[in-house]
Amino acid sequence: MKNRIRVERAERRMTQQQLAEAVGVSRQTVNAIEAGKFIPSALLALKIARVFEKPFEAVFQLEEGE
């Protein structure tokens, strides 16, 4: 699963820590999601999209074959 979290954070000048606190996870979790090493639960992905005031599909995209 690809995501635009790093881009969305940069546009808002938001740190990983700030995003983590907003959605109730650790900074390391945000880092792992951004790096594609961890796929968030549906609930967490929706919370992240809400922070960015974007629809889920604008932040997360399935890759070919997923």
mmCIF file as Biopython writes it, N, C-alpha, C and O atoms, coordinates in Angstrom:
data_model
#
loop_
_atom_site.group_PDB
_atom_site.id
_atom_site.type_symbol
_atom_site.label_atom_id
_atom_site.label_alt_id
_atom_site.label_comp_id
_atom_site.label_asym_id
_atom_site.label_entity_id
_atom_site.label_seq_id
_atom_site.pdbx_PDB_ins_code
_atom_site.Cartn_x
_atom_site.Cartn_y
_atom_site.Cartn_z
_atom_site.occupancy
_atom_site.B_iso_or_equiv
_atom_site.auth_seq_id
_atom_site.auth_asym_id
_atom_site.pdbx_PDB_model_num
ATOM 1   N N  . MET A ? 1  ? 0.842   -1.173 0.000  1.0 0.0 1  A 1 
ATOM 2   C CA . MET A ? 1  ? 0.000   0.000  0.000  1.0 0.0 1  A 1 
ATOM 3   C C  . MET A ? 1  ? 0.891   1.241  0.000  1.0 0.0 1  A 1 
ATOM 4   O O  . MET A ? 1  ? 1.771   1.392  0.848  1.0 0.0 1  A 1 
ATOM 5   N N  . LYS A ? 2  ? 0.649   2.111  -0.952 1.0 0.0 2  A 1 
ATOM 6   C CA . LYS A ? 2  ? 1.382   3.376  -1.009 1.0 0.0 2  A 1 
ATOM 7   C C  . LYS A ? 2  ? 0.616   4.424  -0.210 1.0 0.0 2  A 1 
ATOM 8   O O  . LYS A ? 2  ? -0.593  4.311  -0.009 1.0 0.0 2  A 1 
ATOM 9   N N  . ASN A ? 3  ? 1.337   5.438  0.239  1.0 0.0 3  A 1 
ATOM 10  C CA . ASN A ? 3  ? 0.659   6.522  0.948  1.0 0.0 3  A 1 
ATOM 11  C C  . ASN A ? 3  ? 1.364   7.854  0.691  1.0 0.0 3  A 1 
ATOM 12  O O  . ASN A ? 3  ? 2.518   7.906  0.267  1.0 0.0 3  A 1 
ATOM 13  N N  . ARG A ? 4  ? 0.625   8.916  0.963  1.0 0.0 4  A 1 
ATOM 14  C CA . ARG A ? 4  ? 1.128   10.278 0.782  1.0 0.0 4  A 1 
ATOM 15  C C  . ARG A ? 4  ? 1.306   10.985 2.126  1.0 0.0 4  A 1 
ATOM 16  O O  . ARG A ? 4  ? 1.255   12.213 2.200  1.0 0.0 4  A 1 
ATOM 17  N N  . ILE A ? 5  ? 1.513   10.217 3.167  1.0 0.0 5  A 1 
ATOM 18  C CA . ILE A ? 5  ? 1.594   10.822 4.502  1.0 0.0 5  A 1 
ATOM 19  C C  . ILE A ? 5  ? 2.732   11.827 4.583  1.0 0.0 5  A 1 
ATOM 20  O O  . ILE A ? 5  ? 2.541   12.932 5.090  1.0 0.0 5  A 1 
ATOM 21  N N  . ARG A ? 6  ? 3.906   11.466 4.097  1.0 0.0 6  A 1 
ATOM 22  C CA . ARG A ? 6  ? 5.058   12.376 4.180  1.0 0.0 6  A 1 
ATOM 23  C C  . ARG A ? 6  ? 4.753   13.687 3.443  1.0 0.0 6  A 1 
ATOM 24  O O  . ARG A ? 6  ? 5.077   14.768 3.935  1.0 0.0 6  A 1 
ATOM 25  N N  . VAL A ? 7  ? 4.133   13.588 2.272  1.0 0.0 7  A 1 
ATOM 26  C CA . VAL A ? 7  ? 3.795   14.779 1.479  1.0 0.0 7  A 1 
ATOM 27  C C  . VAL A ? 7  ? 2.756   15.627 2.214  1.0 0.0 7  A 1 
ATOM 28  O O  . VAL A ? 7  ? 2.890   16.846 2.325  1.0 0.0 7  A 1 
ATOM 29  N N  . GLU A ? 8  ? 1.727   14.957 2.709  1.0 0.0 8  A 1 
ATOM 30  C CA . GLU A ? 8  ? 0.671   15.686 3.428  1.0 0.0 8  A 1 
ATOM 31  C C  . GLU A ? 8  ? 1.235   16.373 4.677  1.0 0.0 8  A 1 
ATOM 32  O O  . GLU A ? 8  ? 0.866   17.507 4.981  1.0 0.0 8  A 1 
ATOM 33  N N  . ARG A ? 9  ? 2.115   15.697 5.388  1.0 0.0 9  A 1 
ATOM 34  C CA . ARG A ? 9  ? 2.734   16.313 6.572  1.0 0.0 9  A 1 
ATOM 35  C C  . ARG A ? 9  ? 3.561   17.522 6.177  1.0 0.0 9  A 1 
ATOM 36  O O  . ARG A ? 9  ? 3.501   18.564 6.831  1.0 0.0 9  A 1 
ATOM 37  N N  . ALA A ? 10 ? 4.337   17.384 5.103  1.0 0.0 10 A 1 
ATOM 38  C CA . ALA A ? 10 ? 5.204   18.485 4.656  1.0 0.0 10 A 1 
ATOM 39  C C  . ALA A ? 10 ? 4.370   19.705 4.270  1.0 0.0 10 A 1 
ATOM 40  O O  . ALA A ? 10 ? 4.735   20.838 4.585  1.0 0.0 10 A 1 
ATOM 41  N N  . GLU A ? 11 ? 3.258   19.471 3.594  1.0 0.0 11 A 1 
ATOM 42  C CA . GLU A ? 11 ? 2.395   20.592 3.195  1.0 0.0 11 A 1 
ATOM 43  C C  . GLU A ? 11 ? 1.848   21.345 4.395  1.0 0.0 11 A 1 
ATOM 44  O O  . GLU A ? 11 ? 1.571   22.542 4.312  1.0 0.0 11 A 1 
ATOM 45  N N  . ARG A ? 12 ? 1.693   20.644 5.510  1.0 0.0 12 A 1 
ATOM 46  C CA . ARG A ? 12 ? 1.152   21.254 6.720  1.0 0.0 12 A 1 
ATOM 47  C C  . ARG A ? 12 ? 2.222   21.585 7.746  1.0 0.0 12 A 1 
ATOM 48  O O  . ARG A ? 12 ? 1.924   22.048 8.846  1.0 0.0 12 A 1 
ATOM 49  N N  . ARG A ? 13 ? 3.485   21.337 7.366  1.0 0.0 13 A 1 
ATOM 50  C CA . ARG A ? 13 ? 4.611   21.554 8.287  1.0 0.0 13 A 1 
ATOM 51  C C  . ARG A ? 13 ? 4.369   20.837 9.619  1.0 0.0 13 A 1 
ATOM 52  O O  . ARG A ? 13 ? 4.539   21.405 10.698 1.0 0.0 13 A 1 
ATOM 53  N N  . MET A ? 14 ? 3.970   19.580 9.504  1.0 0.0 14 A 1 
ATOM 54  C CA . MET A ? 14 ? 3.649   18.744 10.658 1.0 0.0 14 A 1 
ATOM 55  C C  . MET A ? 14 ? 4.737   17.694 10.834 1.0 0.0 14 A 1 
ATOM 56  O O  . MET A ? 14 ? 5.182   17.090 9.858  1.0 0.0 14 A 1 
ATOM 57  N N  . THR A ? 15 ? 5.164   17.475 12.059 1.0 0.0 15 A 1 
ATOM 58  C CA . THR A ? 15 ? 6.171   16.451 12.319 1.0 0.0 15 A 1 
ATOM 59  C C  . THR A ? 15 ? 5.493   15.085 12.475 1.0 0.0 15 A 1 
ATOM 60  O O  . THR A ? 15 ? 4.277   14.988 12.643 1.0 0.0 15 A 1 
ATOM 61  N N  . GLN A ? 16 ? 6.309   14.046 12.415 1.0 0.0 16 A 1 
ATOM 62  C CA . GLN A ? 16 ? 5.789   12.706 12.664 1.0 0.0 16 A 1 
ATOM 63  C C  . GLN A ? 16 ? 5.211   12.632 14.074 1.0 0.0 16 A 1 
ATOM 64  O O  . GLN A ? 16 ? 4.178   11.998 14.293 1.0 0.0 16 A 1 
ATOM 65  N N  . GLN A ? 17 ? 5.868   13.271 15.015 1.0 0.0 17 A 1 
ATOM 66  C CA . GLN A ? 17 ? 5.393   13.258 16.404 1.0 0.0 17 A 1 
ATOM 67  C C  . GLN A ? 17 ? 4.027   13.923 16.523 1.0 0.0 17 A 1 
ATOM 68  O O  . GLN A ? 17 ? 3.151   13.418 17.226 1.0 0.0 17 A 1 
ATOM 69  N N  . GLN A ? 18 ? 3.842   15.038 15.850 1.0 0.0 18 A 1 
ATOM 70  C CA . GLN A ? 18 ? 2.553   15.731 15.912 1.0 0.0 18 A 1 
ATOM 71  C C  . GLN A ? 18 ? 1.436   14.873 15.324 1.0 0.0 18 A 1 
ATOM 72  O O  . GLN A ? 18 ? 0.339   14.810 15.877 1.0 0.0 18 A 1 
ATOM 73  N N  . LEU A ? 19 ? 1.719   14.215 14.202 1.0 0.0 19 A 1 
ATOM 74  C CA . LEU A ? 19 ? 0.715   13.337 13.601 1.0 0.0 19 A 1 
ATOM 75  C C  . LEU A ? 19 ? 0.429   12.161 14.528 1.0 0.0 19 A 1 
ATOM 76  O O  . LEU A ? 19 ? -0.727  11.787 14.724 1.0 0.0 19 A 1 
ATOM 77  N N  . ALA A ? 20 ? 1.474   11.584 15.091 1.0 0.0 20 A 1 
ATOM 78  C CA . ALA A ? 20 ? 1.315   10.452 15.994 1.0 0.0 20 A 1 
ATOM 79  C C  . ALA A ? 20 ? 0.411   10.819 17.172 1.0 0.0 20 A 1 
ATOM 80  O O  . ALA A ? 20 ? -0.483  10.054 17.534 1.0 0.0 20 A 1 
ATOM 81  N N  . GLU A ? 21 ? 0.642   11.976 17.761 1.0 0.0 21 A 1 
ATOM 82  C CA . GLU A ? 21 ? -0.176  12.416 18.891 1.0 0.0 21 A 1 
ATOM 83  C C  . GLU A ? 21 ? -1.619  12.654 18.464 1.0 0.0 21 A 1 
ATOM 84  O O  . GLU A ? 21 ? -2.543  12.369 19.225 1.0 0.0 21 A 1 
ATOM 85  N N  . ALA A ? 22 ? -1.821  13.171 17.260 1.0 0.0 22 A 1 
ATOM 86  C CA . ALA A ? 22 ? -3.172  13.463 16.772 1.0 0.0 22 A 1 
ATOM 87  C C  . ALA A ? 22 ? -4.003  12.195 16.569 1.0 0.0 22 A 1 
ATOM 88  O O  . ALA A ? 22 ? -5.225  12.217 16.714 1.0 0.0 22 A 1 
ATOM 89  N N  . VAL A ? 23 ? -3.331  11.088 16.232 1.0 0.0 23 A 1 
ATOM 90  C CA . VAL A ? 23 ? -4.073  9.847  15.958 1.0 0.0 23 A 1 
ATOM 91  C C  . VAL A ? 23 ? -3.875  8.779  17.040 1.0 0.0 23 A 1 
ATOM 92  O O  . VAL A ? 23 ? -4.455  7.697  16.946 1.0 0.0 23 A 1 
ATOM 93  N N  . GLY A ? 24 ? -3.071  9.065  18.057 1.0 0.0 24 A 1 
ATOM 94  C CA . GLY A ? 24 ? -2.928  8.164  19.190 1.0 0.0 24 A 1 
ATOM 95  C C  . GLY A ? 24 ? -2.005  6.979  18.985 1.0 0.0 24 A 1 
ATOM 96  O O  . GLY A ? 24 ? -2.266  5.889  19.494 1.0 0.0 24 A 1 
ATOM 97  N N  . VAL A ? 25 ? -0.915  7.187  18.234 1.0 0.0 25 A 1 
ATOM 98  C CA . VAL A ? 25 ? 0.084   6.129  18.054 1.0 0.0 25 A 1 
ATOM 99  C C  . VAL A ? 25 ? 1.467   6.706  18.341 1.0 0.0 25 A 1 
ATOM 100 O O  . VAL A ? 25 ? 1.601   7.896  18.625 1.0 0.0 25 A 1 
ATOM 101 N N  . SER A ? 26 ? 2.489   5.866  18.266 1.0 0.0 26 A 1 
ATOM 102 C CA . SER A ? 26 ? 3.852   6.346  18.480 1.0 0.0 26 A 1 
ATOM 103 C C  . SER A ? 26 ? 4.430   6.956  17.197 1.0 0.0 26 A 1 
ATOM 104 O O  . SER A ? 26 ? 3.953   6.691  16.094 1.0 0.0 26 A 1 
ATOM 105 N N  . ARG A ? 27 ? 5.453   7.767  17.372 1.0 0.0 27 A 1 
ATOM 106 C CA . ARG A ? 27 ? 6.138   8.331  16.208 1.0 0.0 27 A 1 
ATOM 107 C C  . ARG A ? 27 ? 6.716   7.217  15.350 1.0 0.0 27 A 1 
ATOM 108 O O  . ARG A ? 27 ? 6.733   7.320  14.123 1.0 0.0 27 A 1 
ATOM 109 N N  . GLN A ? 28 ? 7.188   6.160  15.985 1.0 0.0 28 A 1 
ATOM 110 C CA . GLN A ? 28 ? 7.769   5.035  15.249 1.0 0.0 28 A 1 
ATOM 111 C C  . GLN A ? 28 ? 6.726   4.371  14.353 1.0 0.0 28 A 1 
ATOM 112 O O  . GLN A ? 28 ? 7.052   3.908  13.261 1.0 0.0 28 A 1 
ATOM 113 N N  . THR A ? 29 ? 5.480   4.323  14.806 1.0 0.0 29 A 1 
ATOM 114 C CA . THR A ? 29 ? 4.408   3.757  13.981 1.0 0.0 29 A 1 
ATOM 115 C C  . THR A ? 29 ? 4.188   4.615  12.746 1.0 0.0 29 A 1 
ATOM 116 O O  . THR A ? 29 ? 4.056   4.089  11.641 1.0 0.0 29 A 1 
ATOM 117 N N  . VAL A ? 30 ? 4.149   5.927  12.924 1.0 0.0 30 A 1 
ATOM 118 C CA . VAL A ? 30 ? 3.982   6.827  11.780 1.0 0.0 30 A 1 
ATOM 119 C C  . VAL A ? 30 ? 5.142   6.641  10.808 1.0 0.0 30 A 1 
ATOM 120 O O  . VAL A ? 30 ? 4.935   6.586  9.596  1.0 0.0 30 A 1 
ATOM 121 N N  . ASN A ? 31 ? 6.355   6.544  11.332 1.0 0.0 31 A 1 
ATOM 122 C CA . ASN A ? 31 ? 7.532   6.344  10.493 1.0 0.0 31 A 1 
ATOM 123 C C  . ASN A ? 31 ? 7.412   5.046  9.697  1.0 0.0 31 A 1 
ATOM 124 O O  . ASN A ? 31 ? 7.705   5.028  8.502  1.0 0.0 31 A 1 
ATOM 125 N N  . ALA A ? 32 ? 6.989   3.969  10.338 1.0 0.0 32 A 1 
ATOM 126 C CA . ALA A ? 32 ? 6.863   2.675  9.668  1.0 0.0 32 A 1 
ATOM 127 C C  . ALA A ? 32 ? 5.783   2.704  8.589  1.0 0.0 32 A 1 
ATOM 128 O O  . ALA A ? 32 ? 5.945   2.093  7.533  1.0 0.0 32 A 1 
ATOM 129 N N  . ILE A ? 33 ? 4.690   3.404  8.847  1.0 0.0 33 A 1 
ATOM 130 C CA . ILE A ? 33 ? 3.630   3.522  7.839  1.0 0.0 33 A 1 
ATOM 131 C C  . ILE A ? 33 ? 4.147   4.306  6.638  1.0 0.0 33 A 1 
ATOM 132 O O  . ILE A ? 33 ? 3.952   3.893  5.495  1.0 0.0 33 A 1 
ATOM 133 N N  . GLU A ? 34 ? 4.804   5.432  6.893  1.0 0.0 34 A 1 
ATOM 134 C CA . GLU A ? 34 ? 5.358   6.240  5.800  1.0 0.0 34 A 1 
ATOM 135 C C  . GLU A ? 34 ? 6.329   5.437  4.942  1.0 0.0 34 A 1 
ATOM 136 O O  . GLU A ? 34 ? 6.343   5.573  3.719  1.0 0.0 34 A 1 
ATOM 137 N N  . ALA A ? 35 ? 7.136   4.606  5.584  1.0 0.0 35 A 1 
ATOM 138 C CA . ALA A ? 35 ? 8.155   3.822  4.882  1.0 0.0 35 A 1 
ATOM 139 C C  . ALA A ? 35 ? 7.580   2.591  4.191  1.0 0.0 35 A 1 
ATOM 140 O O  . ALA A ? 35 ? 8.294   1.884  3.479  1.0 0.0 35 A 1 
ATOM 141 N N  . GLY A ? 36 ? 6.293   2.336  4.400  1.0 0.0 36 A 1 
ATOM 142 C CA . GLY A ? 36 ? 5.674   1.172  3.785  1.0 0.0 36 A 1 
ATOM 143 C C  . GLY A ? 36 ? 6.001   -0.135 4.483  1.0 0.0 36 A 1 
ATOM 144 O O  . GLY A ? 36 ? 5.796   -1.211 3.921  1.0 0.0 36 A 1 
ATOM 145 N N  . LYS A ? 37 ? 6.509   -0.048 5.707  1.0 0.0 37 A 1 
ATOM 146 C CA . LYS A ? 37 ? 6.860   -1.252 6.464  1.0 0.0 37 A 1 
ATOM 147 C C  . LYS A ? 37 ? 5.703   -1.749 7.327  1.0 0.0 37 A 1 
ATOM 148 O O  . LYS A ? 37 ? 5.749   -2.869 7.836  1.0 0.0 37 A 1 
ATOM 149 N N  . PHE A ? 38 ? 4.682   -0.937 7.492  1.0 0.0 38 A 1 
ATOM 150 C CA . PHE A ? 38 ? 3.537   -1.288 8.317  1.0 0.0 38 A 1 
ATOM 151 C C  . PHE A ? 38 ? 2.281   -0.794 7.630  1.0 0.0 38 A 1 
ATOM 152 O O  . PHE A ? 38 ? 2.212   0.363  7.216  1.0 0.0 38 A 1 
ATOM 153 N N  . ILE A ? 39 ? 1.290   -1.660 7.505  1.0 0.0 39 A 1 
ATOM 154 C CA . ILE A ? 39 ? 0.004   -1.268 6.917  1.0 0.0 39 A 1 
ATOM 155 C C  . ILE A ? 39 ? -0.944  -0.966 8.076  1.0 0.0 39 A 1 
ATOM 156 O O  . ILE A ? 39 ? -1.200  -1.832 8.913  1.0 0.0 39 A 1 
ATOM 157 N N  . PRO A ? 40 ? -1.460  0.250  8.123  1.0 0.0 40 A 1 
ATOM 158 C CA . PRO A ? 40 ? -2.319  0.619  9.246  1.0 0.0 40 A 1 
ATOM 159 C C  . PRO A ? 40 ? -3.671  -0.087 9.178  1.0 0.0 40 A 1 
ATOM 160 O O  . PRO A ? 40 ? -4.115  -0.510 8.111  1.0 0.0 40 A 1 
ATOM 161 N N  . SER A ? 41 ? -4.308  -0.203 10.325 1.0 0.0 41 A 1 
ATOM 162 C CA . SER A ? 41 ? -5.679  -0.715 10.355 1.0 0.0 41 A 1 
ATOM 163 C C  . SER A ? 41 ? -6.573  0.283  9.633  1.0 0.0 41 A 1 
ATOM 164 O O  . SER A ? 41 ? -6.187  1.431  9.411  1.0 0.0 41 A 1 
ATOM 165 N N  . ALA A ? 42 ? -7.756  -0.160 9.273  1.0 0.0 42 A 1 
ATOM 166 C CA . ALA A ? 42 ? -8.707  0.742  8.605  1.0 0.0 42 A 1 
ATOM 167 C C  . ALA A ? 42 ? -9.009  1.943  9.497  1.0 0.0 42 A 1 
ATOM 168 O O  . ALA A ? 42 ? -9.079  3.076  9.019  1.0 0.0 42 A 1 
ATOM 169 N N  . LEU A ? 43 ? -9.187  1.694  10.786 1.0 0.0 43 A 1 
ATOM 170 C CA . LEU A ? 43 ? -9.487  2.781  11.715 1.0 0.0 43 A 1 
ATOM 171 C C  . LEU A ? 43 ? -8.355  3.800  11.770 1.0 0.0 43 A 1 
ATOM 172 O O  . LEU A ? 43 ? -8.603  5.005  11.712 1.0 0.0 43 A 1 
ATOM 173 N N  . LEU A ? 44 ? -7.130  3.333  11.880 1.0 0.0 44 A 1 
ATOM 174 C CA . LEU A ? 44 ? -5.988  4.239  11.934 1.0 0.0 44 A 1 
ATOM 175 C C  . LEU A ? 44 ? -5.834  5.006  10.623 1.0 0.0 44 A 1 
ATOM 176 O O  . LEU A ? 44 ? -5.559  6.206  10.640 1.0 0.0 44 A 1 
ATOM 177 N N  . ALA A ? 45 ? -6.005  4.338  9.506  1.0 0.0 45 A 1 
ATOM 178 C CA . ALA A ? 45 ? -5.895  5.006  8.203  1.0 0.0 45 A 1 
ATOM 179 C C  . ALA A ? 45 ? -6.958  6.100  8.068  1.0 0.0 45 A 1 
ATOM 180 O O  . ALA A ? 45 ? -6.676  7.177  7.545  1.0 0.0 45 A 1 
ATOM 181 N N  . LEU A ? 46 ? -8.157  5.830  8.529  1.0 0.0 46 A 1 
ATOM 182 C CA . LEU A ? 46 ? -9.219  6.838  8.474  1.0 0.0 46 A 1 
ATOM 183 C C  . LEU A ? 46 ? -8.909  8.018  9.392  1.0 0.0 46 A 1 
ATOM 184 O O  . LEU A ? 46 ? -9.184  9.165  9.040  1.0 0.0 46 A 1 
ATOM 185 N N  . LYS A ? 47 ? -8.341  7.743  10.562 1.0 0.0 47 A 1 
ATOM 186 C CA . LYS A ? 47 ? -7.959  8.831  11.470 1.0 0.0 47 A 1 
ATOM 187 C C  . LYS A ? 47 ? -6.893  9.713  10.839 1.0 0.0 47 A 1 
ATOM 188 O O  . LYS A ? 47 ? -6.954  10.938 10.941 1.0 0.0 47 A 1 
ATOM 189 N N  . ILE A ? 48 ? -5.908  9.088  10.181 1.0 0.0 48 A 1 
ATOM 190 C CA . ILE A ? 48 ? -4.849  9.853  9.521  1.0 0.0 48 A 1 
ATOM 191 C C  . ILE A ? 48 ? -5.437  10.717 8.418  1.0 0.0 48 A 1 
ATOM 192 O O  . ILE A ? 48 ? -5.103  11.897 8.306  1.0 0.0 48 A 1 
ATOM 193 N N  . ALA A ? 49 ? -6.306  10.141 7.608  1.0 0.0 49 A 1 
ATOM 194 C CA . ALA A ? 49 ? -6.941  10.911 6.527  1.0 0.0 49 A 1 
ATOM 195 C C  . ALA A ? 49 ? -7.747  12.075 7.098  1.0 0.0 49 A 1 
ATOM 196 O O  . ALA A ? 49 ? -7.756  13.162 6.520  1.0 0.0 49 A 1 
ATOM 197 N N  . ARG A ? 50 ? -8.412  11.862 8.211  1.0 0.0 50 A 1 
ATOM 198 C CA . ARG A ? 50 ? -9.207  12.925 8.838  1.0 0.0 50 A 1 
ATOM 199 C C  . ARG A ? 50 ? -8.321  14.074 9.293  1.0 0.0 50 A 1 
ATOM 200 O O  . ARG A ? 50 ? -8.686  15.239 9.136  1.0 0.0 50 A 1 
ATOM 201 N N  . VAL A ? 51 ? -7.155  13.755 9.858  1.0 0.0 51 A 1 
ATOM 202 C CA . VAL A ? 51 ? -6.220  14.803 10.288 1.0 0.0 51 A 1 
ATOM 203 C C  . VAL A ? 51 ? -5.855  15.695 9.102  1.0 0.0 51 A 1 
ATOM 204 O O  . VAL A ? 51 ? -5.743  16.913 9.243  1.0 0.0 51 A 1 
ATOM 205 N N  . PHE A ? 52 ? -5.670  15.079 7.933  1.0 0.0 52 A 1 
ATOM 206 C CA . PHE A ? 52 ? -5.299  15.835 6.744  1.0 0.0 52 A 1 
ATOM 207 C C  . PHE A ? 52 ? -6.509  16.425 6.011  1.0 0.0 52 A 1 
ATOM 208 O O  . PHE A ? 52 ? -6.359  17.095 4.989  1.0 0.0 52 A 1 
ATOM 209 N N  . GLU A ? 53 ? -7.705  16.168 6.542  1.0 0.0 53 A 1 
ATOM 210 C CA . GLU A ? 53 ? -8.949  16.659 5.935  1.0 0.0 53 A 1 
ATOM 211 C C  . GLU A ? 53 ? -9.058  16.228 4.476  1.0 0.0 53 A 1 
ATOM 212 O O  . GLU A ? 53 ? -9.436  17.008 3.601  1.0 0.0 53 A 1 
ATOM 213 N N  . LYS A ? 54 ? -8.713  14.954 4.240  1.0 0.0 54 A 1 
ATOM 214 C CA . LYS A ? 54 ? -8.744  14.377 2.893  1.0 0.0 54 A 1 
ATOM 215 C C  . LYS A ? 54 ? -9.504  13.059 2.950  1.0 0.0 54 A 1 
ATOM 216 O O  . LYS A ? 54 ? -9.560  12.420 4.001  1.0 0.0 54 A 1 
ATOM 217 N N  . PRO A ? 55 ? -10.090 12.647 1.827  1.0 0.0 55 A 1 
ATOM 218 C CA . PRO A ? 55 ? -10.683 11.308 1.806  1.0 0.0 55 A 1 
ATOM 219 C C  . PRO A ? 55 ? -9.583  10.250 1.901  1.0 0.0 55 A 1 
ATOM 220 O O  . PRO A ? 55 ? -8.443  10.487 1.504  1.0 0.0 55 A 1 
ATOM 221 N N  . PHE A ? 56 ? -9.938  9.100  2.426  1.0 0.0 56 A 1 
ATOM 222 C CA . PHE A ? 56 ? -8.992  7.994  2.578  1.0 0.0 56 A 1 
ATOM 223 C C  . PHE A ? 56 ? -8.198  7.763  1.303  1.0 0.0 56 A 1 
ATOM 224 O O  . PHE A ? 56 ? -6.976  7.617  1.350  1.0 0.0 56 A 1 
ATOM 225 N N  . GLU A ? 57 ? -8.887  7.728  0.153  1.0 0.0 57 A 1 
ATOM 226 C CA . GLU A ? 57 ? -8.255  7.414  -1.127 1.0 0.0 57 A 1 
ATOM 227 C C  . GLU A ? 57 ? -7.233  8.466  -1.572 1.0 0.0 57 A 1 
ATOM 228 O O  . GLU A ? 57 ? -6.384  8.183  -2.418 1.0 0.0 57 A 1 
ATOM 229 N N  . ALA A ? 58 ? -7.309  9.658  -1.016 1.0 0.0 58 A 1 
ATOM 230 C CA . ALA A ? 58 ? -6.347  10.697 -1.362 1.0 0.0 58 A 1 
ATOM 231 C C  . ALA A ? 58 ? -5.029  10.533 -0.605 1.0 0.0 58 A 1 
ATOM 232 O O  . ALA A ? 58 ? -4.011  11.112 -0.984 1.0 0.0 58 A 1 
ATOM 233 N N  . VAL A ? 59 ? -5.056  9.742  0.465  1.0 0.0 59 A 1 
ATOM 234 C CA . VAL A ? 59 ? -3.868  9.544  1.281  1.0 0.0 59 A 1 
ATOM 235 C C  . VAL A ? 59 ? -3.260  8.158  1.063  1.0 0.0 59 A 1 
ATOM 236 O O  . VAL A ? 59 ? -2.040  8.001  1.061  1.0 0.0 59 A 1 
ATOM 237 N N  . PHE A ? 60 ? -4.122  7.160  0.879  1.0 0.0 60 A 1 
ATOM 238 C CA . PHE A ? 60 ? -3.660  5.773  0.722  1.0 0.0 60 A 1 
ATOM 239 C C  . PHE A ? 60 ? -4.118  5.207  -0.623 1.0 0.0 60 A 1 
ATOM 240 O O  . PHE A ? 60 ? -5.253  5.431  -1.044 1.0 0.0 60 A 1 
ATOM 241 N N  . GLN A ? 61 ? -3.216  4.464  -1.301 1.0 0.0 61 A 1 
ATOM 242 C CA . GLN A ? 61 ? -3.553  3.820  -2.566 1.0 0.0 61 A 1 
ATOM 243 C C  . GLN A ? 61 ? -3.030  2.392  -2.569 1.0 0.0 61 A 1 
ATOM 244 O O  . GLN A ? 61 ? -1.921  2.111  -2.113 1.0 0.0 61 A 1 
ATOM 245 N N  . LEU A ? 62 ? -3.864  1.494  -3.099 1.0 0.0 62 A 1 
ATOM 246 C CA . LEU A ? 62 ? -3.398  0.114  -3.270 1.0 0.0 62 A 1 
ATOM 247 C C  . LEU A ? 62 ? -2.457  0.052  -4.454 1.0 0.0 62 A 1 
ATOM 248 O O  . LEU A ? 62 ? -2.647  0.755  -5.447 1.0 0.0 62 A 1 
ATOM 249 N N  . GLU A ? 63 ? -1.440  -0.792 -4.349 1.0 0.0 63 A 1 
ATOM 250 C CA . GLU A ? 63 ? -0.518  -0.997 -5.455 1.0 0.0 63 A 1 
ATOM 251 C C  . GLU A ? 63 ? -1.030  -2.143 -6.323 1.0 0.0 63 A 1 
ATOM 252 O O  . GLU A ? 63 ? -1.878  -2.920 -5.884 1.0 0.0 63 A 1 
ATOM 253 N N  . GLU A ? 64 ? -0.527  -2.255 -7.540 1.0 0.0 64 A 1 
ATOM 254 C CA . GLU A ? 64 ? -0.913  -3.341 -8.435 1.0 0.0 64 A 1 
ATOM 255 C C  . GLU A ? 64 ? -0.741  -4.675 -7.737 1.0 0.0 64 A 1 
ATOM 256 O O  . GLU A ? 64 ? 0.285   -4.920 -7.103 1.0 0.0 64 A 1 
ATOM 257 N N  . GLY A ? 65 ? -1.733  -5.533 -7.848 1.0 0.0 65 A 1 
ATOM 258 C CA . GLY A ? 65 ? -1.634  -6.876 -7.289 1.0 0.0 65 A 1 
ATOM 259 C C  . GLY A ? 65 ? -2.037  -6.986 -5.825 1.0 0.0 65 A 1 
ATOM 260 O O  . GLY A ? 65 ? -2.040  -8.089 -5.277 1.0 0.0 65 A 1 
ATOM 261 N N  . GLU A ? 66 ? -2.374  -5.882 -5.180 1.0 0.0 66 A 1 
ATOM 262 C CA . GLU A ? 66 ? -2.792  -5.948 -3.769 1.0 0.0 66 A 1 
ATOM 263 C C  . GLU A ? 66 ? -4.277  -6.182 -3.705 1.0 0.0 66 A 1 
ATOM 264 O O  . GLU A ? 66 ? -4.842  -6.272 -2.616 1.0 0.0 66 A 1 
#
